[in-house]
Amino acid sequence: MPFSLIPFALLIIPLLEISVFIAVGSQIGVFATLGMVVLTAIIGSILLRVQGFGLLTRMRSEIDQNRVPGRDLVHGVMILVAGILLLTPGFVTDTLGFLLFIPPVRDAVWHFLRSRIHVVSSSYSQYETRETRSPRNSNTIDLSEDEYSGTPRDDSPWGNDR
């Protein structure tokens, strides 16, 4: 959505929600309308939890296989937006939220966005040897195995009161 349409959407969506509330409330009653709003918020939080954890598992699997989880990242953002829309009171936002919880709808949005988004991954690693390693603390003494013994010495200033 272009940035010039965001103020328009912020004005239109609440007006749509109010008009749909009035229409639904006049048909089924105020308490049934409020009950539906609360029910969709509960269902939305359950769906957000279930699909969110499943998505995190798939993303972890993709990362373990050294692949960029670009599709799953976009799906994660859409699931988060869907959860926010379902927690927002209103039937228009609930409809949009439920649509975003449907995987084929998310795939269609992903195919639409994929041509406009470029995912880049990079990694950085550096091999450090003992000679190239910079000392982090000048008070640190680095000992090898032959320079260290686990048995206490009698002439140790640290005491032998074990």
Secondary structure, 3 states (H helix, E strand, C coil): CCHHHHHHHHHHHHHHHHHHHHHHHHHHCHHHHHHHHHHHHHHHHHHHHHHHHHHHHHHHHHHHCCCCCHHHHHHHHHHHHHHHHHHCCCHHHHHHHHHHCCHHHHHHHHHHHHCCCCCCCCCCCCCCCCCCCCCCCCCCCCCCHHHCCCCCCCCCCCCCCC
